[in-house]
Every structure is written in structure tokens, then in C-alpha cells.
Amino acid sequence: MSRIGKLPVVIPAGVTVNFENGLLTVKGSKGTLTQKIVGEIDIKVEGAEAHVLTTGDGEGTNAKHGLYRALLHNMVVGVTEGYTKSLIVNGVGWKVAKSGNKLVLNVGFSHPVDFPEPQGITIACPTPNEITVSGIDKTVVGQTAANIRKIRIPEPYHGYGIAYKDEVIERKEGKTGGKGKK
């Protein structure tokens, strides 16, 4: 059995967990999330805890046991607290702004780049050089932040680009310009 899969998921007050016909549904104050469960996995809700159980020992069941327990935990946290990723825009004259339901990025190209806001995701710009992506689905929040970062990946010489707020960019030394040769 998976060590992660054996741990119970604590269900806070106001959250309902329902598992029927291979479909896991978690409802909370921020919204509803669903996840299809495949394989020999069963989910039992007992009081304020949910347990992910294996019903057989087929191939990959051990890995799915831990996976679905982690997904269930992420869903419970998402519908109660939500998830947030912050990005920093670093470059001379670079800025971002929100226009309707899209993000407009001026990041060194000859034209501004429009990034549409996906459904269920909220993008905010607290400052002209900061982007905040938030939502209830952890995977969608992370993928949206990665797609924004992919527009201008940070480069190692000057540090220009769009980086996660807590990301450390390994800086490289530039060319020396032929010092020491005569």
C-alpha cells in the first residue's frame, strides 16, 4: 500500500465529498470540483474524514492509491482556501495590465501580447510588474501560470523575463571582452 494513500483526508465543515460510479465530487464554499477515478480504487467518507482504499492489487493500483488521495486533498483545499501563484515581470519598460477578461503583456516584443483568462481562473495585476493567478483547481492554476511564464522565460544574463515570485534565476557572467590578451 502507498504511504500517502493510507493517510486520511480531513474534511472541514461546509465541505461535502461524494463518490458514485467512479466520479468524485467535492463541494465547498468556493465552488465544486469533480475527478474521474479509474482502477481498483474506492473512497469511503466516515464522519469528517475520507479514506482512499484499494479494492484489488492490479498493476498500478499502488501508484493510483497515492495519486487519488493527493488529488482528493488538493480538491478539498481548493474548495475551501483556493490556490494562488504569483509571477514577477522583470525587464526595462516591461509591464502588464488587465483589460477586461484578458491580460495584456508588454514584454519586449514589437506588439503587446494578449493572454485570455481561462474559465475558473482569476488573473490580477496588483502592480505593473506583478501577476497573480488564482482559482480553486490546483492543476489549472499551475498550468495557467506556466503558460504566462512561457511567453518570456527568464534569461540568465540580465534576468529579464517572467518568473515565479519565489524562483531563483541562476545568473551567468557575461563575456569578458578579451581582457588579458595583448
N, C-alpha and C positions, 0 to 999 in steps of 0.2 A: 504494500500500500504506500501511497505517496505521503510524505510527512506533511506537506502543505495541505493536501486533500483531507487529512484526518482532523484538521483544526475546524472547530465550528465557526460559523459566521454569525456574529451578534446582530440581531435585527432591532434597530432603535424604535421607539414609539412613533407611530404615524407612518410606518413603512409596512407594506404588505408584500409577501413573497408567495407566488403561486406557480406550481409546476404541474402542467397537464399535457399529455400527448406529446412529450418531447419539447415543449415550449415553456421556457422560464420567463415569468413576468414579474417585474419589481416596480411597485408604485410608491411614490413618495411625494413630499411637498413641492419638489421642483419639477416633477414630471414622471413619465413612465418609460421604462426600458424593457426590451424583450431580447431573448437569446435562444436560438435553437440548440438543443442538446442532442448530440448523436452518440451512439455507442452504448456500452453497458453501464450507464450512469443513472442514478436515481437521487432525487433531492427530497429530503424529509424536513418539514418545518415542525418544530416542537417548542411551543411557547415563544420565547424571544430569541431562539437560536435556529439556524438552518444547518443541516448536516448533508454533505455530499457523500454518497455511498456508491460503491461499485456493486454491480449485480452479477458479475462474472469475471473471468480472468483472460479475456481475449487480448489480441495483440494491440498494444497502445492504450489499454484501459488505464494503466497506472499513470501515464502521462496525462490523459484526459481527466483523470480524477483531480490532480492538482490544478490543471488548467481551468476547469469549470468552477472549482472552489475560488480561484483567484478572480475569475470573471464575475462570479456572484458577489464577492466582496467589493469589487470595483463598481458594480451596479448599485449596491446599497449605499456606498459612499457618494456616488454620483447623484442619486435622487435626494440625498439629504444635504450634502455640502456643495457638490459640484466640483469641477476641475478648472484650473487656470494655468496658462502658460504665458510667460512674458518674453518679449523679444526686444532687442535694442538695435536701432539703426545707427551705424557709425560711418560717416563719410562727410566730406566737405560739401555743404549745400544740400545734403540729403535730408528729406523729410517725408513724413507720412500724414495722411489726413483721412477722415471718414467722410464719404459723400453718399448719403442715402444708405443703401444696404451693400455698398462696396467700399473697399479700402483702396485709396489712391496713393501709390508709392512713387516718389521722385527720387530714384536711387542711381543717378549717374548715367542713365540711358538718354537718348535723344528725345524720348517721349515718356509721359507718365504711364505707369503700369497699373491697370485696374484689376483688383482681386475681389471676386464676388464672395459675399458672406454665405457659407453653406447653411442649409436648414438645420436648426437646432443649435447653432453656434453664434455667439455674440463676440464681435470684434470691436475693441475700443482703442482710442488713441489718447491717453492721458496727457502726453506731451508730444511735440512734433517728432521726437526721436524714439518713441516707445510704442509698442503694440501689445495689447493684452487680448488673448484668445481665451474664451471661457464657454463652458457648456456642461451638460450632465454626463455625456458619453466620453470616457477617458480616451478611447482609441480615436474618435473623431476629432477631439481637441488636439491630441498629439499629431495626427496626420495633417490637420489644417495648419498648425504651427510649422511643421516640417515643410509644407508646400510654400508657405510665405518665405521661410528661410531659404528655400531653393531658388528663389528669384535672384538673390545676390548672396552667395555663400561667402563667408568671411575669408579674406585672403591673408596670408601670414606676414607680409612685409610691412604694410601700414595698418592692418587691422580693419580695413574698410569692409563693410558688408552687413548683413542682417544676422545677428547671433542671439542665442538664448541668453536671458539675463544672467544666469549663473554659469555660462560657458566660459572656459578659459581658452583663449586662442594662443597657440604656440607661435611666438614671433621668431622670424628668421632675420639674420643680419643681411643687409644688402651688399652689393658689390663694393669692393674697396677702391676701385678706380685705378688700379695699377700702382698702389703705394709700394715702395721698396725697390722698384725696378728703375734703373737709370740707363 
